[in-house]
Amino acid sequence: WFFFTLGIIIRAMGGVPLHRKKKRGSLTEIIIQKFNTSSRLTLAITPEGTRSLTTKWHTGFLHIAREANVPICLGVIDFPSKTIMIERTFTPTGDMEADLKAIKEFYRPFRGLYPDKFSAD
């Protein structure tokens, strides 16, 4: 998300990229703690792998939203239509499987630059 152009916009809004190679403890717990101690915080996460096709999405974003009691804004970059949007808000129910299924359903109609590397199945 921090590539040229979009990265400039996200940084201007206060975004800070996360360098995952320098982990110290549970990243999920650190983010939950940050949400619980900040008066205002926005977090952008891409839970689906972007380097190769995978049907298994990471679920840390659901844990963070549930534990920090914050909603998830479902945003998308649809490459064929050249559209960037934040479409709706999703509040996790605690049923990880059902929540992930609902989120995947939202993303199913959209296509990225490499549609063969995306799966909402």
Beta strands, then each sheet from edge to edge (+ up, - down):
strand 1: 72-78
strand 2: 83-90
sheet 1: 1+ 2-
end
